[in-house]
């Protein structure tokens, strides 16, 4: 899968442009990291940044860190991250290289006070919550490397987009049909990602399929053909639906008081009734008639 993703990058950018591959703790395997390191021999300037398992050895190394080893953490915009610090554990884990991990791998830890009301875990110590990750980037400040790794959370946005594009709704009980469905969903995700990266800007560059499906954020402009057709004497469009689509609950741009799905009231439009339409009956259903067969078969 990694090789297929790298193959999508044009050769002039894949060779000569620094590439960072990030993953959560599932990517902290010796085989995969060794495979990533092998790409350097092919002329690919590739680095990795993956989550690292909080083992008992790692916890002991964290507890043995002196107070001077911690430095303030930063946000993506280089501002200070309140209540968070980072430190390096590589020197306290000398067994990493001997255990078969790629040479030059560094382990960095972030400590942070849990938000009020958060449930503490067994790995939390003295009221701190710890997150560790591994990288083979040799230079750079610890705070910058940690902020770079934290940006991996945007993967959750892509997963949400994939679910809205069809990943969450396989159409069949047969494996072969669902396999094709999955391939089509991945193609849609690729087209969406590359289109937003290379062609779009503003709100459309960050729009999500679940949001665009209801047009709750951005209404597409009318095409010139539609405008031309409206003035050519063609049949006008009907009144359409009687209710406007509700805002998408998962859309970040819809989370405003006026667009709250629980408080918003759908706008109701009353369709126009043609002048020659028959009068509507007060009862929409005909009166029920009881036949002799129905009486005969009653218990």
Secondary structure, DSSP 8 states (H G I E B T S, - for coil): -HHHHHHTS-HHHHTTS-EEEEE-GGG--HHHHHHHHHGGGGT--EEEEEE----HHHHHHHHT--GGG-EEEE-TTS-EEEEEEEEE-GGG-THHHHTT--TT-EEEEEEEE--TT----TT-BTTEEEEEEEE---SS-HHHHHHHHHGGGGHHHHHHHHIIIIIT----SSHHHHHHHHHHHHHHHHHHHHHHHHT--GGGGT--HHHHTTTSS------HHHHHHHTTT--------SB-----TT-GGG-SGGG-TTT----B------TT-----SSSS------HHHHHT--
